[in-house]
């Protein structure tokens, strides 16, 4: 009897705890909270597929750069552009100031190393937080929690969000949404007529802090004050309670509401100019930027393209081509312009007497204002001017309109409720299936760029990236085809030719490799010493002594190149079987440049080949002190320890290497060998 009472009491406590959690999740409504919990679980399951994805595209430079493991990387990102680490000697490397983007990368690296599962899991967690915020803000705007729940459901499973969740480098979109939705929710609480003066001040400060986070995550946050002004003009509690206030009074209310945020934008712009040296600029890597007239004429096509992505969710993907309009007589201008006019006209006719017309007008403004920074087409590549992730924050407005129209329609006639519920369930199920499939597009670089090629087979950059991805897979024959196509599409591109030269080397055609590498290095704006070293080693293998010496000479003239050139000469001795001169050259280099980590690592590898494992371990330990965050150094240390039969130490080093380079097969193979040696002991 006592045990039954204890069990009943425990069950009651669990039920009470669940009810409290549901109430909090549903913002005071346990039933809504229960449905929100289900939505969260379904969303997490749908996006669980991306946990199998690798790093793709910009992830490699962003997540794997040589500085990300240093804590100084975070503060340096606050005083540099978003891609400064690509070439710290020649800043800025981009027109982006996104320090929180780089801070997120550093945190992920320290938590998960280079294991992409952790990075993807973090994206899913952030997305679930955004979904909950969508529910809260939508509920406040619509004054209805069921509408907020449905808006959150549409948002959670909308297929165009797959890119912003499945691709770690797209983290700026979830970060922007978290900070802006949080700032907007606090603004809504502050706009409540029941708030005290002290609460208003506190809410304003917190809202502005979150808005600062949005500005430091993504540049498009600068339009947030306009959203505030539009809400104050159309929907604020003061406007609703006062009836038909004059236009002048509403304008004053809008200006007063947006002013603190506008001042914050001004401060952000000043900081941006201090860091970058400019407010904005066209992408210097874009060979054919659009002029102002072309941008203006192409904007209707871009807006139409985004609306079609929302209307046809099965088109979710990495990129969507757009036709550039060069005159008002071009179909690329007048067809989408006419389509937009028809859509706007139809919306006005259908909704001008709707009781929620102000809400819908606000949502339409939200969509266009949030999308406006993405319509600065001169700063984008024409072949990638429309991308799914640009709809991440603007899509909130569309989800809210769809949810409100659905709930209002369902409540007009009681018999419609079940039909609407069934229709919504079908739509959400279709969204879930499409989203689950879309995540696979970002599985790896080869899969991703194959989709790019399907969309635009004549785009040189996509051919190039597809070729590089195939080369990384070891498919050198097909990589050569793609890189040769890229070279044909743009013969002046030095990067295409450089990587084509490397593929020729992998295929054993070293004369062609020397030809392409030499031509590429003549065109590269800031070639590195390592580029010339690579050419020297390949030229030596091709028997081209003149090209080898020329490359070494060029390397020695670059910063840090003299040490790299001496290291290359030592390696050439080694490759030619001259062990004595190779070791003498290495020891001379190490004495002269003891802080040159590549020399210690290369010397260790030579000693391993000579089976002098004790000395190799010493050399590797020196290299580790100079570059403690390099995972493959831990691999070679483990290799030396394994051959010295120091298996516990080898295992520990190998585990560090696996954490930093989980996809590296030779690291896994070494761990298997260490475990086999342990079993024999």
C-alpha positions in Angstrom: 0.0 0.0 0.0 2.8 2.4 0.9 4.7 1.6 -2.3 1.5 2.3 -4.3 1.2 5.7 -2.6 4.8 6.4 -3.3 4.4 5.4 -6.9 1.2 7.5 -7.2 3.0 10.5 -5.6 5.9 10.1 -8.0 3.6 9.9 -11.0 1.7 12.9 -9.8 5.0 14.9 -9.4 6.1 13.9 -12.9 2.8 14.9 -14.3 3.0 18.2 -12.5 6.5 18.8 -13.7 5.5 18.0 -17.3 2.5 20.4 -17.0 4.7 23.1 -15.7 7.2 22.6 -18.6 4.4 22.5 -21.1 3.0 25.7 -19.6 6.3 27.5 -19.9 6.8 26.2 -23.5 3.3 27.3 -24.4 3.7 30.7 -22.8 1.3 29.9 -20.0 -1.0 27.5 -21.9 -0.2 23.8 -21.2 -2.1 22.6 -24.3 -0.2 24.9 -26.6 3.0 23.9 -24.8 2.2 20.2 -25.4 1.9 20.9 -29.1 5.0 23.0 -29.2 6.9 20.1 -27.6 5.7 17.8 -30.3 6.7 20.3 -33.0 10.2 20.6 -31.5 10.6 16.8 -31.5 9.4 16.5 -35.1 11.7 19.4 -36.2 14.7 17.8 -34.5 14.0 14.4 -36.1 13.5 16.0 -39.6 16.8 17.8 -39.3 18.7 14.9 -37.8 19.6 13.8 -41.3 22.1 16.7 -41.5 24.1 15.2 -38.6 25.7 12.9 -41.2 26.8 15.8 -43.4 30.4 16.8 -43.8 31.8 20.3 -44.0 31.1 21.9 -47.3 32.0 25.0 -49.3 32.9 28.0 -47.0 33.0 25.6 -44.0 36.5 24.6 -44.9 38.1 28.0 -44.7 35.8 29.1 -41.8 35.9 26.1 -39.5 39.4 24.7 -40.4 41.5 27.9 -40.6 44.8 27.8 -38.7 43.8 30.4 -36.2 40.4 29.1 -35.1 41.9 27.1 -32.2 43.6 30.1 -30.6 41.5 32.1 -28.1 43.0 35.3 -29.7 40.9 34.4 -32.8 37.8 35.7 -31.1 39.0 39.2 -30.2 40.9 39.5 -33.5 37.6 38.9 -35.2 36.1 42.0 -33.5 38.8 44.2 -35.0 38.9 42.6 -38.5 36.6 41.6 -41.3 34.8 38.3 -41.2 37.4 36.5 -43.5 40.6 38.2 -42.2 42.3 34.8 -41.5 42.5 34.0 -45.2 45.4 36.5 -45.5 46.0 38.5 -42.4 48.8 40.4 -44.1 46.3 41.9 -46.6 43.1 43.0 -44.8 40.3 43.3 -45.4 39.6 40.1 -47.2 35.8 40.8 -47.4 33.2 43.5 -47.0 31.7 41.7 -44.1 32.0 42.6 -40.4 30.5 39.6 -38.5 32.6 39.0 -35.3 30.0 36.8 -33.7 30.1 34.5 -36.7 33.8 33.8 -36.1 33.2 33.6 -32.3 30.7 30.9 -33.0 33.3 29.0 -35.1 35.9 29.3 -32.3 33.4 28.0 -29.6 32.4 25.1 -31.8 36.1 24.2 -32.5 36.9 24.2 -28.8 33.8 22.1 -28.0 33.9 19.6 -31.0 37.2 20.0 -32.7 36.6 19.3 -36.4 33.9 16.7 -35.9 31.1 18.1 -38.0 28.4 16.3 -36.0 28.8 18.7 -33.1 28.7 21.7 -35.4 25.5 20.4 -37.0 23.9 19.6 -33.7 24.6 23.2 -32.6 22.8 24.5 -35.7 19.7 22.3 -34.9 19.6 23.5 -31.3 19.7 27.1 -32.5 17.0 26.5 -35.0 14.7 25.1 -32.3 15.3 28.2 -30.2 14.3 30.3 -33.3 11.2 28.3 -33.8 10.1 28.9 -30.2 10.8 32.6 -30.7 8.7 32.6 -33.8 5.8 31.2 -31.8 6.2 33.9 -29.1 6.5 36.9 -31.5 3.8 35.6 -33.8 1.4 35.1 -30.8 2.0 38.7 -29.7 1.5 40.2 -33.1 -1.6 38.1 -33.9 -2.9 38.3 -30.3 -3.6 34.5 -30.6 -1.4 31.6 -29.3 -2.9 29.1 -31.8 -1.9 31.4 -34.7 1.6 31.7 -33.1 1.8 27.9 -32.9 0.8 27.4 -36.5 3.2 30.1 -37.7 6.0 28.3 -35.8 5.0 25.0 -37.4 5.1 26.5 -40.9 8.5 28.1 -40.1 10.0 25.0 -38.5 9.4 22.8 -41.5 9.6 25.3 -44.4 12.0 23.6 -46.9 13.9 26.8 -47.8 15.4 26.8 -44.3 17.3 23.5 -44.9 20.3 25.5 -46.2 20.5 27.6 -43.1 20.4 24.6 -40.8 22.3 22.0 -42.8 25.2 24.3 -43.7 27.3 25.4 -40.7 28.7 28.5 -42.5 25.2 29.8 -42.8 25.1 30.3 -39.0 24.7 34.1 -39.5 21.0 33.5 -40.4 20.0 31.7 -37.2 22.1 34.1 -35.1 20.5 37.1 -36.8 17.0 35.6 -36.2 17.7 34.8 -32.5 18.9 38.3 -31.7 16.4 40.2 -33.8 13.3 38.2 -32.7 14.5 38.5 -29.1 15.0 42.3 -29.5 11.6 42.6 -31.2 9.8 40.6 -28.5 11.3 42.9 -25.8 10.2 45.9 -27.9 6.6 44.5 -28.0 6.6 44.1 -24.2 7.9 47.6 -23.9 5.2 48.9 -26.2 2.5 47.4 -24.0 0.5 50.2 -22.3 0.6 48.3 -19.0 4.4 48.4 -18.7 5.7 50.7 -16.0 8.4 53.3 -16.7 11.0 51.3 -15.0 10.1 48.2 -17.0 10.2 50.2 -20.2 13.8 51.3 -19.5 14.9 47.8 -18.6 13.2 46.3 -21.7 14.7 48.9 -23.9 18.2 48.3 -22.6 17.8 44.5 -23.0 16.3 44.9 -26.5 19.2 47.1 -27.6 21.7 44.6 -26.3 20.1 41.8 -28.4 20.0 44.1 -31.4 23.7 44.7 -31.0 24.2 40.9 -31.2 22.2 41.0 -34.5 24.3 43.8 -35.9 27.5 41.9 -35.0 26.1 38.7 -36.7 24.8 39.9 -40.0 24.8 43.2 -41.8 21.1 43.0 -42.9 20.2 43.8 -39.2 20.6 47.5 -40.1 17.0 47.6 -41.3 15.6 46.6 -37.9 14.7 50.2 -36.9 12.5 50.4 -39.9 10.6 47.3 -38.7 10.1 49.0 -35.3 8.9 52.2 -36.9 6.4 50.3 -39.1 5.0 48.4 -36.1 4.7 51.6 -34.1 2.9 53.3 -37.1 0.5 50.4 -37.8 0.1 48.1 -34.8 1.4 49.5 -31.5 -1.0 49.2 -28.5 -1.2 53.0 -28.3 -2.4 53.2 -31.9 -4.9 50.4 -31.4 -6.3 51.9 -28.2 -6.6 55.4 -29.5 -8.6 54.6 -32.5 -7.9 56.7 -35.6 -5.0 58.9 -34.6 -3.8 61.4 -37.1 -1.0 60.5 -39.5 1.3 63.1 -37.9 0.8 61.5 -34.5 1.5 58.1 -35.8 4.6 59.2 -37.6 5.9 60.9 -34.4 5.3 57.6 -32.5 7.1 55.7 -35.2 10.1 58.0 -35.1 10.2 57.9 -31.3 10.1 54.1 -31.3 12.9 53.6 -33.8 15.2 56.4 -32.6 17.2 54.3 -30.0 17.8 51.5 -32.6 18.7 54.0 -35.3 21.3 55.5 -33.1 22.7 52.0 -32.4 22.9 51.5 -36.2 24.9 54.7 -36.5 27.4 53.5 -33.9 27.6 50.2 -35.7 28.3 51.9 -39.0 31.1 54.0 -37.3 32.7 50.9 -35.9 32.4 49.1 -39.3 34.2 52.0 -41.0 36.9 51.9 -38.4 37.5 48.2 -38.9 37.0 47.8 -42.7 37.7 51.3 -43.9 34.4 51.6 -45.8 30.7 51.1 -45.3 30.1 48.9 -48.2 31.7 47.9 -51.5 31.2 45.7 -54.5 32.7 42.2 -54.3 36.2 42.6 -55.8 36.1 39.0 -56.9 32.9 39.6 -59.0 34.2 40.2 -62.6 30.9 41.6 -63.8 29.2 43.6 -61.0 25.8 45.2 -61.9 25.5 48.9 -62.2 22.7 50.9 -60.4 20.3 50.8 -63.4 20.7 47.0 -63.9 20.2 46.4 -60.2 17.0 48.5 -60.2 15.6 46.7 -63.2 16.5 43.3 -61.9 15.0 43.7 -58.4 11.4 42.8 -59.5 12.8 39.5 -60.9 14.6 38.8 -57.6 11.5 39.5 -55.5 9.4 37.3 -57.8 12.0 34.6 -57.6 11.9 34.6 -53.8 8.1 34.5 -53.9 8.2 31.5 -56.2 10.6 29.7 -53.8 7.9 30.2 -51.1 5.1 29.1 -53.4 7.1 26.1 -54.7 9.0 24.6 -51.7 10.2 21.6 -53.7 12.6 24.0 -55.4 14.7 24.3 -52.2 18.3 24.1 -53.1 21.7 25.8 -52.9 21.3 28.4 -55.6 18.8 29.8 -58.2 19.8 31.6 -61.3 18.3 35.0 -62.2 18.1 36.8 -65.5 19.6 40.2 -65.5 17.4 43.0 -66.9 19.3 45.5 -68.9 16.3 47.6 -70.1 12.6 48.2 -69.3 11.8 46.4 -72.5 13.5 43.2 -71.3 11.2 40.3 -70.3 13.4 39.9 -67.2 12.0 43.2 -66.1 8.4 43.6 -67.2 7.2 40.0 -66.7 8.1 39.8 -62.9 7.0 43.5 -62.5 3.6 42.6 -64.0 3.4 39.5 -61.8 4.1 41.5 -58.7 1.5 44.0 -59.6 -1.1 41.3 -60.1 -0.2 39.7 -56.7 -0.3 43.0 -54.9 -3.6 43.9 -56.6 -5.2 40.6 -55.7 -4.1 40.9 -52.1 -5.5 44.4 -51.8 -8.9 43.3 -53.3 -9.2 40.3 -51.0 -7.9 41.7 -47.8 -8.8 45.4 -47.8 -11.9 44.8 -45.6 -10.3 42.0 -43.5 -10.2 42.8 -39.8 -6.5 41.9 -39.7 -5.5 43.9 -42.7 -3.1 46.0 -40.6 -1.3 42.9 -39.5 -1.1 41.7 -43.0 0.2 45.0 -44.2 2.8 44.9 -41.5 3.8 41.4 -42.5 4.2 42.4 -46.1 6.4 45.3 -45.0 8.4 42.9 -42.8 9.0 40.6 -45.7 10.2 43.4 -48.0 12.2 45.3 -45.4 14.0 42.2 -44.2 14.7 41.1 -47.8 15.9 44.6 -48.9 19.6 44.2 -48.0 19.6 41.0 -50.2 18.4 43.1 -53.1 21.7 45.0 -53.2 22.5 42.9 -56.2 25.7 44.8 -57.1 27.4 43.2 -54.1 26.5 39.7 -55.1 27.5 37.3 -57.9 24.7 37.4 -60.6 24.7 33.6 -60.7 24.0 33.4 -57.0 21.9 36.5 -56.3 19.0 34.3 -55.1 19.7 31.8 -52.3 17.4 30.0 -49.9 19.1 31.3 -46.8 18.3 34.9 -47.7 14.6 34.1 -47.0 15.3 32.8 -43.5 14.3 35.9 -41.5 11.9 37.4 -44.1 9.9 34.1 -44.2 8.7 34.8 -40.7 6.2 37.3 -42.1 4.9 34.9 -44.7 4.4 32.1 -42.1 2.5 34.5 -39.9 0.2 35.6 -42.7 -0.5 32.0 -43.7 -1.1 31.0 -40.1 -3.5 33.8 -39.3 -5.5 33.4 -42.5 -5.8 29.7 -41.7 -7.0 30.1 -38.2 -9.4 32.9 -39.1 -10.9 30.8 -41.9 -11.1 27.7 -39.6 -13.0 29.6 -37.0 -15.6 31.2 -39.3 -17.6 27.9 -39.7 -17.3 25.1 -37.1 -17.4 22.4 -39.7 -14.3 23.8 -41.5 -12.1 23.1 -38.5 -11.4 19.5 -39.2 -10.9 20.1 -42.9 -8.4 22.8 -42.1 -6.6 20.6 -39.6 -6.3 17.8 -42.2 -5.1 20.2 -44.8 -2.5 21.7 -42.4 -1.3 18.2 -41.4 -0.8 17.3 -45.1 1.1 20.5 -45.9 3.4 20.1 -42.9 4.0 16.5 -43.7 5.0 17.4 -47.3 7.2 20.2 -45.9 8.9 17.7 -43.7 9.6 15.2 -46.5 10.9 17.9 -48.8 13.1 19.3 -46.1 14.5 15.9 -45.1 15.4 15.3 -48.7 16.9 18.8 -49.2 19.4 18.3 -46.3 21.3 15.7 -48.4 22.3 18.4 -50.9 24.8 19.7 -48.3 26.2 16.2 -47.6 29.6 16.9 -49.1 31.3 19.2 -51.6 30.9 16.8 -54.5 27.2 16.4 -54.0 26.7 20.1 -53.4 28.5 21.3 -56.5 26.9 18.6 -58.6 23.6 20.4 -57.8 25.2 23.8 -58.6 26.3 22.4 -62.0 22.8 21.1 -62.7 21.5 24.7 -62.1 24.2 26.5 -64.1 26.5 24.3 -66.2 28.2 27.3 -67.8 29.2 29.0 -64.5 33.0 28.8 -64.2 33.2 29.0 -60.4 30.9 26.1 -59.8 32.8 23.9 -62.3 36.0 24.8 -60.5 34.6 23.9 -57.1 33.2 20.7 -58.4 36.5 19.8 -59.9 38.3 20.5 -56.6 35.7 18.4 -54.7 36.3 15.5 -57.1 40.0 15.8 -56.7 39.7 15.6 -52.9 37.7 12.4 -53.4 40.6 11.0 -55.5 38.6 11.1 -58.7 41.3 12.9 -60.7 40.2 12.0 -64.2 36.8 13.6 -63.7 38.3 16.5 -61.7 40.5 17.2 -64.7 37.4 17.4 -67.0 35.7 19.9 -64.6 38.8 22.1 -64.2 39.5 22.1 -67.9 35.9 23.2 -68.5 36.4 26.0 -65.8 39.6 27.1 -67.6 37.7 27.2 -70.9 34.9 29.3 -69.4 37.4 31.8 -67.9 41.0 31.4 -69.2 42.2 34.3 -67.1 41.4 32.7 -63.7 44.6 31.8 -62.0 43.0 29.6 -59.3 41.5 27.3 -61.9 44.8 26.8 -63.5 46.7 26.3 -60.3 44.4 23.5 -59.1 44.3 22.0 -62.6 48.1 21.8 -62.4 47.8 19.9 -59.1 45.4 17.5 -60.7 47.8 16.9 -63.6 50.5 16.1 -61.1 48.1 13.6 -59.4 47.5 12.0 -62.8 51.3 11.8 -63.4 51.4 14.4 -66.2 54.1 16.5 -64.5 55.0 18.5 -67.6 51.5 19.7 -67.9 51.4 20.3 -64.2 54.5 22.6 -64.4 53.0 24.5 -67.3 49.7 25.2 -65.6 51.2 26.0 -62.2 53.7 28.4 -63.7 51.0 30.2 -65.7 48.8 30.4 -62.6 51.5 31.8 -60.3 52.2 34.6 -62.9 48.6 35.7 -62.5 47.9 35.2 -58.7 47.7 38.5 -56.9 49.3 37.4 -53.7 51.0 34.0 -54.2 52.4 32.4 -51.1 55.8 30.9 -50.7 54.2 27.4 -50.4 52.8 27.8 -53.9 56.2 28.2 -55.4 57.6 25.4 -53.2 54.9 23.1 -54.6 55.9 24.0 -58.1 59.6 23.4 -57.4 58.9 19.9 -56.1 56.8 19.0 -59.1 59.3 20.6 -61.5 62.0 18.5 -59.9 60.0 15.3 -60.4 59.4 16.4 -64.0 63.1 16.8 -64.5 62.8 20.6 -65.2 65.7 22.0 -63.3 65.2 25.5 -64.6 61.6 25.7 -63.4 62.6 24.2 -60.1 65.3 26.8 -59.4 63.1 29.7 -60.6 60.3 28.6 -58.3 62.7 28.3 -55.3 64.1 31.7 -56.1 60.7 33.3 -56.2 59.8 31.6 -52.9 62.9 32.9 -51.1 61.8 36.5 -52.0 58.5 36.2 -50.2 57.9 36.7 -46.5 59.0 33.5 -44.7 59.9 32.1 -48.1 63.7 31.7 -47.4 63.1 29.1 -44.7 60.5 27.4 -46.9 63.0 27.3 -49.8 65.7 25.8 -47.6 63.2 23.2 -46.3 62.3 22.3 -49.9 66.0 21.8 -50.8 66.4 19.5 -47.9 63.4 17.5 -49.0 64.7 17.3 -52.5 67.9 15.8 -51.2 65.7 13.3 -49.3 63.6 12.4 -52.3 66.8 11.8 -54.4 68.0 9.4 -51.7 70.8 11.7 -50.4 70.2 11.1 -46.7 73.4 12.6 -45.5 72.9 16.0 -47.3 69.2 15.9 -46.4 69.9 15.6 -42.7 72.7 18.2 -42.8 70.4 20.7 -44.5 67.6 20.0 -42.0 69.9 20.5 -39.0 71.3 23.7 -40.5 67.8 25.0 -41.0 66.6 24.1 -37.5 69.6 25.8 -35.9 69.0 29.0 -37.9 65.2 29.0 -37.6 64.2 27.0 -34.4 60.7 28.5 -34.5 59.9 27.2 -38.0 57.4 24.4 -37.2 57.3 22.8 -40.7 61.0 22.1 -40.4 60.7 20.1 -37.2 57.7 18.2 -38.6 59.5 17.4 -41.8 62.7 16.4 -40.0 60.6 14.0 -37.8 59.1 12.4 -40.9 62.6 11.9 -42.3 63.8 10.3 -39.1 60.7 8.0 -39.1 61.6 6.8 -42.6 65.1 6.0 -41.2 63.4 4.2 -38.3 65.0 6.5 -35.8 61.8 6.8 -33.8 63.3 8.3 -30.6 64.8 11.2 -32.5 61.7 11.5 -34.6 59.6 11.8 -31.4 61.8 14.6 -30.2 61.4 16.5 -33.4 57.7 16.1 -33.4 57.5 17.3 -29.8 59.3 20.5 -30.9 56.8 20.9 -33.7 53.9 20.3 -31.3 55.1 23.1 -29.0 55.0 25.5 -31.9 51.7 24.4 -33.3 49.7 22.7 -30.5 46.4 22.8 -32.3 47.5 20.8 -35.4 45.7 17.4 -35.2 48.0 15.6 -37.6 51.0 16.4 -35.4 49.4 14.3 -32.7 49.0 11.6 -35.3 52.7 11.5 -36.2 53.6 11.6 -32.5 51.2 8.7 -32.0 52.9 6.9 -34.9 56.3 7.3 -33.4 55.1 6.2 -30.0 53.4 3.2 -31.5 56.7 2.0 -33.1 58.5 2.6 -29.8 55.9 0.2 -28.3 54.6 2.9 -26.0 51.0 2.1 -26.7 49.1 3.9 -23.9 50.8 7.2 -24.8 50.2 6.4 -28.5 46.5 5.9 -27.9 46.2 9.2 -26.0 47.9 11.1 -28.8 45.8 9.3 -31.4 42.6 10.2 -29.6 43.6 13.9 -29.8 44.2 13.5 -33.5 40.8 11.8 -34.0 39.0 14.6 -32.2 40.7 17.2 -34.4 40.5 15.2 -37.7 37.7 12.6 -37.4 37.4 12.1 -41.1 41.1 11.3 -41.6 41.4 7.6 -42.5 45.0 7.2 -41.6 44.3 8.4 -38.1 41.6 5.7 -37.7 43.9 3.1 -39.2 46.6 4.0 -36.7 44.2 3.7 -33.8 43.2 0.2 -35.0 46.9 -0.8 -35.1 47.4 0.6 -31.6 44.4 -1.4 -30.3 45.7 -4.5 -32.0 49.1 -4.1 -30.4 47.4 -3.6 -27.0 45.5 -6.9 -27.4 48.7 -8.8 -28.1 50.4 -7.6 -24.9 
